[in-house]
């Protein structure tokens, strides 16, 4: 079996407990925490609105990650730009998000070796990216610890997203200046 197939099987194996964690509140609705408490707290309409708004934000975030990989020279890319859309493949995304973040961070780090626009950046989002992924995964626990992790995941995600937008802006502005200088 090649390395790629082994990695996919490993990710699928890790997805099994994530799927169980997502299903747990449905299998044990009386358990503390979980999706049913959120629905009771927000109401069905509120839960649908909040979920829809969150998915829209994830769409915008994926678009920015896609742009990052598109802006990076193909020789520096650790993954195809379209791979970021796997964030919508639930429950697999809880595992794949770690890989997406690592691939984007490593791609930016490789790009920084040849792109002066990235010289001022000291890190490339690995810590904040893995941080929000970890907190998001822990948030699946149907207890207070899971709820706290969910609250923590959101601001770390925003910090990472802000960083990605800064990097995209730096690369885009540098490319624009280079094209103006070449004309």
C-alpha positions as CSV (number, residue, x, y, z in Angstrom):
1,X,0.0,0.0,0.0
2,X,1.4,3.4,-0.9
3,X,1.9,6.3,1.5
4,X,-1.1,8.2,0.3
5,X,-3.5,5.3,0.7
6,X,-2.1,4.6,4.2
7,X,-2.7,8.2,5.2
8,X,-6.3,8.2,3.9
9,X,-7.0,5.0,5.9
10,X,-5.4,6.5,9.0
11,X,-7.6,9.6,8.6
12,X,-10.7,7.5,8.2
13,X,-9.8,5.4,11.3
14,X,-9.5,8.7,13.3
15,X,-12.8,9.8,11.9
16,X,-14.6,6.9,13.5
17,X,-14.3,8.2,17.1
18,X,-15.2,11.7,15.8
19,X,-18.3,10.3,14.2
20,X,-19.2,8.6,17.5
21,X,-18.7,11.8,19.4
22,X,-21.0,13.7,16.9
23,X,-23.6,11.0,17.2
24,X,-23.3,10.6,21.0
25,X,-25.9,13.4,21.9
26,X,-28.4,11.7,19.5
27,X,-27.7,8.2,21.1
28,X,-27.8,9.6,24.7
29,X,-30.1,12.7,24.6
30,X,-30.1,12.9,28.4
31,X,-26.3,13.3,28.6
32,X,-25.1,16.6,29.9
33,X,-24.2,19.0,27.1
34,X,-24.3,18.3,23.4
35,X,-26.4,19.6,20.6
36,X,-29.7,19.1,22.3
37,X,-28.8,21.6,25.1
38,X,-27.8,24.1,22.4
39,X,-31.1,23.6,20.6
40,X,-33.1,24.0,23.8
41,X,-31.1,27.2,24.7
42,X,-31.4,28.8,21.2
43,X,-34.6,27.2,19.9
44,X,-34.8,25.4,16.6
45,X,-34.9,28.6,14.6
46,X,-31.9,30.1,16.5
47,X,-29.9,26.9,16.1
48,X,-30.6,26.9,12.3
49,X,-29.7,30.6,12.0
50,X,-26.5,30.2,14.1
51,X,-25.5,27.0,12.2
52,X,-26.1,28.7,8.8
53,X,-24.1,31.8,9.8
54,X,-21.3,29.5,11.0
55,X,-21.2,27.5,7.8
56,X,-21.1,30.8,5.8
57,X,-18.1,31.9,7.8
58,X,-16.5,28.5,7.2
59,X,-17.1,29.1,3.5
60,X,-15.4,32.5,3.6
61,X,-12.5,31.0,5.6
62,X,-12.0,28.1,3.1
63,X,-12.1,30.7,0.3
64,X,-9.2,32.5,2.0
65,X,-7.2,29.3,2.6
66,X,-7.8,28.4,-1.1
67,X,-6.5,31.8,-2.1
68,X,-3.4,31.3,0.1
69,X,-2.6,28.1,-1.7
70,X,-3.4,29.7,-5.1
71,X,-1.0,32.6,-4.4
72,X,1.8,30.3,-3.4
73,X,4.0,29.2,-6.2
74,X,3.0,25.7,-7.3
75,X,6.5,24.3,-6.4
76,X,5.9,25.5,-2.8
77,X,2.4,24.0,-2.5
78,X,2.0,21.1,-0.1
79,X,-1.6,20.5,-1.3
80,X,-3.9,21.5,-4.1
81,X,-5.9,24.7,-3.4
82,X,-9.2,22.9,-3.8
83,X,-8.2,20.5,-0.9
84,X,-9.3,23.1,1.7
85,X,-13.0,22.5,0.8
86,X,-12.7,19.1,2.6
87,X,-13.6,21.2,5.7
88,X,-17.2,20.7,4.7
89,X,-16.9,16.9,4.7
90,X,-18.4,16.1,8.2
91,X,-17.2,14.2,10.3
92,X,-14.0,13.6,8.3
93,X,-13.2,17.4,8.5
94,X,-12.4,17.2,12.2
95,X,-9.3,15.1,11.2
96,X,-8.7,16.6,7.8
97,X,-8.6,20.2,9.2
98,X,-5.3,19.4,10.9
99,X,-3.8,18.3,7.6
100,X,-5.3,21.4,5.8
101,X,-3.8,23.7,8.3
102,X,-0.4,21.9,8.2
103,X,-0.3,22.0,4.4
104,X,-1.2,25.7,4.2
105,X,1.4,26.6,6.9
106,X,4.1,24.5,5.3
107,X,3.3,25.9,1.9
108,X,3.6,29.5,3.2
109,X,6.8,28.6,4.9
110,X,8.3,27.2,1.7
111,X,7.0,30.3,-0.2
112,X,8.7,32.6,2.3
113,X,12.1,31.2,1.2
114,X,11.8,32.8,-2.2
115,X,9.1,35.5,-1.7
116,X,10.2,38.7,0.0
117,X,6.6,39.6,0.8
118,X,6.7,36.9,3.5
119,X,10.1,37.7,5.0
120,X,8.5,39.8,7.8
121,X,6.4,36.8,9.0
122,X,8.0,34.8,11.8
123,X,5.5,32.0,11.8
124,X,3.1,30.7,9.3
125,X,0.0,29.9,11.2
126,X,0.8,26.4,12.4
127,X,0.3,27.1,16.1
128,X,-3.0,29.1,15.9
129,X,-4.3,26.7,13.2
130,X,-3.5,23.5,15.1
131,X,-4.8,25.3,18.2
132,X,-8.3,25.9,16.8
133,X,-8.4,22.4,15.3
134,X,-7.6,20.8,18.7
135,X,-10.1,23.0,20.6
136,X,-12.7,22.2,18.0
137,X,-12.2,18.5,18.3
138,X,-12.2,18.7,22.1
139,X,-15.5,20.6,21.9
140,X,-17.2,17.4,20.8
141,X,-17.0,16.2,24.4
142,X,-20.6,16.4,25.8
143,X,-19.7,18.1,29.0
144,X,-18.5,21.4,30.4
145,X,-14.9,20.8,29.2
146,X,-16.2,20.4,25.7
147,X,-18.3,23.6,26.0
148,X,-15.2,25.5,27.2
149,X,-13.1,24.1,24.3
150,X,-15.8,25.3,21.9
151,X,-15.7,28.8,23.3
152,X,-11.9,28.8,23.1
153,X,-11.8,27.4,19.5
154,X,-13.7,30.3,18.0
155,X,-11.3,33.2,18.9
156,X,-8.3,31.0,18.0
157,X,-9.9,30.3,14.7
158,X,-10.5,34.1,14.1
159,X,-6.8,34.8,15.0
160,X,-5.7,32.2,12.4
161,X,-8.1,33.5,9.8
162,X,-6.9,37.1,10.4
163,X,-3.3,35.8,9.9
164,X,-4.3,34.1,6.6
165,X,-5.8,37.3,5.3
166,X,-2.7,39.3,6.2
167,X,-0.5,36.8,4.4
168,X,-2.8,36.8,1.4
169,X,-2.7,40.6,1.3
170,X,1.1,40.7,1.6
171,X,1.5,38.2,-1.3
172,X,-1.1,40.0,-3.5
173,X,0.3,43.4,-2.9
174,X,3.8,42.2,-3.7
175,X,2.7,40.5,-6.9
176,X,0.8,43.7,-7.9
177,X,3.9,45.8,-7.3
178,X,6.0,43.4,-9.3
179,X,3.6,43.5,-12.2
180,X,3.6,47.3,-12.2
181,X,7.4,47.4,-12.1
182,X,7.6,45.1,-15.0
183,X,5.4,47.3,-17.2
